[in-house]
Amino acid sequence: MDKRYFAVKLIPSRPSFAQDLTDDERAVMQQHSAYWRSMMAEEKVLVFGPVLDPAG
């Protein structure tokens, strides 16, 4: 099977999203992170994580 590469960018609902998550947002982001950690453990992704770029 050929390897395919994709880049995914999460666009937050507001600029301060990472600093002022609601409890519900925090729970969803924890699930999001757990999913990507499992994909990393299965060697289905090369790298993941936040990129804090002030220019967006």
Jmol script that loads the backbone (N, CA, C; Angstrom):
load data "model"
ATOM      1  N   MET A   1       0.839  -1.183   0.000  1.00  0.00           N
ATOM      2  CA  MET A   1       0.000   0.000   0.000  1.00  0.00           C
ATOM      3  C   MET A   1       0.881   1.244   0.000  1.00  0.00           C
ATOM      4  N   ASP A   2       0.563   2.178  -0.857  1.00  0.00           N
ATOM      5  CA  ASP A   2       1.290   3.440  -0.888  1.00  0.00           C
ATOM      6  C   ASP A   2       0.999   4.248   0.360  1.00  0.00           C
ATOM      7  N   LYS A   3       2.022   4.917   0.857  1.00  0.00           N
ATOM      8  CA  LYS A   3       1.820   5.799   2.007  1.00  0.00           C
ATOM      9  C   LYS A   3       1.271   7.124   1.523  1.00  0.00           C
ATOM     10  N   ARG A   4       0.350   7.650   2.265  1.00  0.00           N
ATOM     11  CA  ARG A   4      -0.232   8.947   1.937  1.00  0.00           C
ATOM     12  C   ARG A   4       0.012   9.893   3.095  1.00  0.00           C
ATOM     13  N   TYR A   5       0.220  11.142   2.764  1.00  0.00           N
ATOM     14  CA  TYR A   5       0.513  12.138   3.773  1.00  0.00           C
ATOM     15  C   TYR A   5      -0.500  13.270   3.682  1.00  0.00           C
ATOM     16  N   PHE A   6      -0.985  13.705   4.829  1.00  0.00           N
ATOM     17  CA  PHE A   6      -1.945  14.792   4.913  1.00  0.00           C
ATOM     18  C   PHE A   6      -1.521  15.726   6.036  1.00  0.00           C
ATOM     19  N   ALA A   7      -1.856  16.959   5.895  1.00  0.00           N
ATOM     20  CA  ALA A   7      -1.688  17.938   6.975  1.00  0.00           C
ATOM     21  C   ALA A   7      -3.080  18.386   7.380  1.00  0.00           C
ATOM     22  N   VAL A   8      -3.314  18.455   8.672  1.00  0.00           N
ATOM     23  CA  VAL A   8      -4.612  18.865   9.189  1.00  0.00           C
ATOM     24  C   VAL A   8      -4.398  20.061  10.102  1.00  0.00           C
ATOM     25  N   LYS A   9      -5.226  21.053   9.939  1.00  0.00           N
ATOM     26  CA  LYS A   9      -5.129  22.248  10.776  1.00  0.00           C
ATOM     27  C   LYS A   9      -6.465  22.457  11.487  1.00  0.00           C
ATOM     28  N   LEU A  10      -6.425  22.479  12.792  1.00  0.00           N
ATOM     29  CA  LEU A  10      -7.602  22.761  13.598  1.00  0.00           C
ATOM     30  C   LEU A  10      -7.733  24.270  13.706  1.00  0.00           C
ATOM     31  N   ILE A  11      -8.861  24.791  13.282  1.00  0.00           N
ATOM     32  CA  ILE A  11      -9.095  26.233  13.364  1.00  0.00           C
ATOM     33  C   ILE A  11      -9.993  26.485  14.573  1.00  0.00           C
ATOM     34  N   PRO A  12      -9.455  27.125  15.600  1.00  0.00           N
ATOM     35  CA  PRO A  12     -10.238  27.337  16.824  1.00  0.00           C
ATOM     36  C   PRO A  12     -11.396  28.299  16.602  1.00  0.00           C
ATOM     37  N   SER A  13     -12.377  28.174  17.456  1.00  0.00           N
ATOM     38  CA  SER A  13     -13.572  29.011  17.351  1.00  0.00           C
ATOM     39  C   SER A  13     -13.320  30.459  17.788  1.00  0.00           C
ATOM     40  N   ARG A  14     -12.207  30.670  18.484  1.00  0.00           N
ATOM     41  CA  ARG A  14     -11.833  32.024  18.917  1.00  0.00           C
ATOM     42  C   ARG A  14     -10.331  32.054  19.171  1.00  0.00           C
ATOM     43  N   PRO A  15      -9.704  33.206  19.053  1.00  0.00           N
ATOM     44  CA  PRO A  15      -8.243  33.288  19.224  1.00  0.00           C
ATOM     45  C   PRO A  15      -7.751  32.803  20.590  1.00  0.00           C
ATOM     46  N   SER A  16      -8.546  32.976  21.620  1.00  0.00           N
ATOM     47  CA  SER A  16      -8.118  32.617  22.979  1.00  0.00           C
ATOM     48  C   SER A  16      -8.517  31.191  23.372  1.00  0.00           C
ATOM     49  N   PHE A  17      -8.940  30.391  22.409  1.00  0.00           N
ATOM     50  CA  PHE A  17      -9.467  29.047  22.684  1.00  0.00           C
ATOM     51  C   PHE A  17      -8.579  28.233  23.625  1.00  0.00           C
ATOM     52  N   ALA A  18      -7.283  28.171  23.346  1.00  0.00           N
ATOM     53  CA  ALA A  18      -6.377  27.349  24.151  1.00  0.00           C
ATOM     54  C   ALA A  18      -6.222  27.869  25.583  1.00  0.00           C
ATOM     55  N   GLN A  19      -6.491  29.144  25.784  1.00  0.00           N
ATOM     56  CA  GLN A  19      -6.308  29.733  27.113  1.00  0.00           C
ATOM     57  C   GLN A  19      -7.574  29.720  27.968  1.00  0.00           C
ATOM     58  N   ASP A  20      -8.750  29.665  27.347  1.00  0.00           N
ATOM     59  CA  ASP A  20      -9.980  29.787  28.151  1.00  0.00           C
ATOM     60  C   ASP A  20     -11.035  28.750  27.774  1.00  0.00           C
ATOM     61  N   LEU A  21     -10.598  27.502  27.670  1.00  0.00           N
ATOM     62  CA  LEU A  21     -11.515  26.409  27.353  1.00  0.00           C
ATOM     63  C   LEU A  21     -12.617  26.285  28.403  1.00  0.00           C
ATOM     64  N   THR A  22     -13.822  25.999  27.936  1.00  0.00           N
ATOM     65  CA  THR A  22     -14.888  25.655  28.870  1.00  0.00           C
ATOM     66  C   THR A  22     -14.663  24.206  29.295  1.00  0.00           C
ATOM     67  N   ASP A  23     -15.386  23.753  30.302  1.00  0.00           N
ATOM     68  CA  ASP A  23     -15.252  22.363  30.737  1.00  0.00           C
ATOM     69  C   ASP A  23     -15.613  21.401  29.607  1.00  0.00           C
ATOM     70  N   ASP A  24     -16.661  21.701  28.854  1.00  0.00           N
ATOM     71  CA  ASP A  24     -17.066  20.849  27.731  1.00  0.00           C
ATOM     72  C   ASP A  24     -16.002  20.834  26.632  1.00  0.00           C
ATOM     73  N   GLU A  25     -15.457  22.005  26.322  1.00  0.00           N
ATOM     74  CA  GLU A  25     -14.406  22.078  25.305  1.00  0.00           C
ATOM     75  C   GLU A  25     -13.170  21.303  25.746  1.00  0.00           C
ATOM     76  N   ARG A  26     -12.820  21.419  27.013  1.00  0.00           N
ATOM     77  CA  ARG A  26     -11.655  20.701  27.536  1.00  0.00           C
ATOM     78  C   ARG A  26     -11.866  19.190  27.394  1.00  0.00           C
ATOM     79  N   ALA A  27     -13.059  18.710  27.686  1.00  0.00           N
ATOM     80  CA  ALA A  27     -13.348  17.277  27.573  1.00  0.00           C
ATOM     81  C   ALA A  27     -13.220  16.811  26.124  1.00  0.00           C
ATOM     82  N   VAL A  28     -13.735  17.595  25.194  1.00  0.00           N
ATOM     83  CA  VAL A  28     -13.626  17.236  23.779  1.00  0.00           C
ATOM     84  C   VAL A  28     -12.172  17.238  23.331  1.00  0.00           C
ATOM     85  N   MET A  29     -11.412  18.235  23.752  1.00  0.00           N
ATOM     86  CA  MET A  29     -10.001  18.305  23.366  1.00  0.00           C
ATOM     87  C   MET A  29      -9.194  17.158  23.975  1.00  0.00           C
ATOM     88  N   GLN A  30      -9.559  16.713  25.168  1.00  0.00           N
ATOM     89  CA  GLN A  30      -8.883  15.560  25.768  1.00  0.00           C
ATOM     90  C   GLN A  30      -9.172  14.298  24.956  1.00  0.00           C
ATOM     91  N   GLN A  31     -10.410  14.161  24.479  1.00  0.00           N
ATOM     92  CA  GLN A  31     -10.753  13.020  23.621  1.00  0.00           C
ATOM     93  C   GLN A  31      -9.990  13.107  22.294  1.00  0.00           C
ATOM     94  N   HIS A  32      -9.914  14.299  21.754  1.00  0.00           N
ATOM     95  CA  HIS A  32      -9.187  14.550  20.512  1.00  0.00           C
ATOM     96  C   HIS A  32      -7.713  14.134  20.675  1.00  0.00           C
ATOM     97  N   SER A  33      -7.111  14.549  21.756  1.00  0.00           N
ATOM     98  CA  SER A  33      -5.713  14.223  22.020  1.00  0.00           C
ATOM     99  C   SER A  33      -5.530  12.719  22.219  1.00  0.00           C
ATOM    100  N   ALA A  34      -6.435  12.081  22.941  1.00  0.00           N
ATOM    101  CA  ALA A  34      -6.341  10.632  23.163  1.00  0.00           C
ATOM    102  C   ALA A  34      -6.428   9.874  21.841  1.00  0.00           C
ATOM    103  N   TYR A  35      -7.304  10.327  20.961  1.00  0.00           N
ATOM    104  CA  TYR A  35      -7.437   9.695  19.643  1.00  0.00           C
ATOM    105  C   TYR A  35      -6.108   9.768  18.885  1.00  0.00           C
ATOM    106  N   TRP A  36      -5.510  10.955  18.832  1.00  0.00           N
ATOM    107  CA  TRP A  36      -4.266  11.104  18.074  1.00  0.00           C
ATOM    108  C   TRP A  36      -3.103  10.378  18.735  1.00  0.00           C
ATOM    109  N   ARG A  37      -3.099  10.291  20.069  1.00  0.00           N
ATOM    110  CA  ARG A  37      -2.064   9.493  20.744  1.00  0.00           C
ATOM    111  C   ARG A  37      -2.192   8.017  20.360  1.00  0.00           C
ATOM    112  N   SER A  38      -3.436   7.529  20.248  1.00  0.00           N
ATOM    113  CA  SER A  38      -3.629   6.131  19.852  1.00  0.00           C
ATOM    114  C   SER A  38      -3.177   5.915  18.407  1.00  0.00           C
ATOM    115  N   MET A  39      -3.423   6.880  17.546  1.00  0.00           N
ATOM    116  CA  MET A  39      -2.960   6.773  16.158  1.00  0.00           C
ATOM    117  C   MET A  39      -1.429   6.769  16.096  1.00  0.00           C
ATOM    118  N   MET A  40      -0.808   7.546  16.956  1.00  0.00           N
ATOM    119  CA  MET A  40       0.650   7.567  17.032  1.00  0.00           C
ATOM    120  C   MET A  40       1.168   6.207  17.513  1.00  0.00           C
ATOM    121  N   ALA A  41       0.530   5.648  18.530  1.00  0.00           N
ATOM    122  CA  ALA A  41       0.948   4.348  19.073  1.00  0.00           C
ATOM    123  C   ALA A  41       0.821   3.246  18.022  1.00  0.00           C
ATOM    124  N   GLU A  42      -0.158   3.365  17.137  1.00  0.00           N
ATOM    125  CA  GLU A  42      -0.355   2.384  16.063  1.00  0.00           C
ATOM    126  C   GLU A  42       0.502   2.706  14.834  1.00  0.00           C
ATOM    127  N   GLU A  43       1.330   3.727  14.958  1.00  0.00           N
ATOM    128  CA  GLU A  43       2.221   4.171  13.877  1.00  0.00           C
ATOM    129  C   GLU A  43       1.456   4.542  12.614  1.00  0.00           C
ATOM    130  N   LYS A  44       0.291   5.147  12.814  1.00  0.00           N
ATOM    131  CA  LYS A  44      -0.518   5.617  11.688  1.00  0.00           C
ATOM    132  C   LYS A  44      -0.314   7.100  11.422  1.00  0.00           C
ATOM    133  N   VAL A  45       0.350   7.787  12.344  1.00  0.00           N
ATOM    134  CA  VAL A  45       0.696   9.196  12.139  1.00  0.00           C
ATOM    135  C   VAL A  45       2.169   9.379  12.486  1.00  0.00           C
ATOM    136  N   LEU A  46       2.765  10.383  11.889  1.00  0.00           N
ATOM    137  CA  LEU A  46       4.180  10.663  12.140  1.00  0.00           C
ATOM    138  C   LEU A  46       4.369  11.643  13.280  1.00  0.00           C
ATOM    139  N   VAL A  47       3.501  12.640  13.349  1.00  0.00           N
ATOM    140  CA  VAL A  47       3.633  13.679  14.364  1.00  0.00           C
ATOM    141  C   VAL A  47       2.279  14.359  14.543  1.00  0.00           C
ATOM    142  N   PHE A  48       2.016  14.831  15.740  1.00  0.00           N
ATOM    143  CA  PHE A  48       0.822  15.633  15.994  1.00  0.00           C
ATOM    144  C   PHE A  48       1.090  16.521  17.186  1.00  0.00           C
ATOM    145  N   GLY A  49       0.296  17.545  17.331  1.00  0.00           N
ATOM    146  CA  GLY A  49       0.421  18.413  18.484  1.00  0.00           C
ATOM    147  C   GLY A  49       0.066  19.845  18.134  1.00  0.00           C
ATOM    148  N   PRO A  50      -0.030  20.676  19.143  1.00  0.00           N
ATOM    149  CA  PRO A  50      -0.399  22.072  18.892  1.00  0.00           C
ATOM    150  C   PRO A  50       0.752  22.861  18.246  1.00  0.00           C
ATOM    151  N   VAL A  51       0.374  23.795  17.444  1.00  0.00           N
ATOM    152  CA  VAL A  51       1.317  24.744  16.870  1.00  0.00           C
ATOM    153  C   VAL A  51       0.779  26.128  17.197  1.00  0.00           C
ATOM    154  N   LEU A  52       1.460  26.807  18.057  1.00  0.00           N
ATOM    155  CA  LEU A  52       0.993  28.117  18.485  1.00  0.00           C
ATOM    156  C   LEU A  52       1.689  29.192  17.651  1.00  0.00           C
ATOM    157  N   ASP A  53       1.027  29.583  16.591  1.00  0.00           N
ATOM    158  CA  ASP A  53       1.566  30.578  15.670  1.00  0.00           C
ATOM    159  C   ASP A  53       0.770  31.864  15.830  1.00  0.00           C
ATOM    160  N   PRO A  54       1.355  32.915  16.371  1.00  0.00           N
ATOM    161  CA  PRO A  54       0.608  34.163  16.576  1.00  0.00           C
ATOM    162  C   PRO A  54       0.046  34.745  15.280  1.00  0.00           C
ATOM    163  N   ALA A  55       0.617  34.386  14.140  1.00  0.00           N
ATOM    164  CA  ALA A  55       0.109  34.876  12.869  1.00  0.00           C
ATOM    165  C   ALA A  55      -1.067  34.042  12.373  1.00  0.00           C
ATOM    166  N   GLY A  56      -1.400  32.981  13.088  1.00  0.00           N
ATOM    167  CA  GLY A  56      -2.527  32.154  12.693  1.00  0.00           C
ATOM    168  C   GLY A  56      -2.142  31.111  11.704  1.00  0.00           C
TER     169      GLY A  56
END
end "model"
wireframe off; spacefill off
backbone 0.3
color backbone group
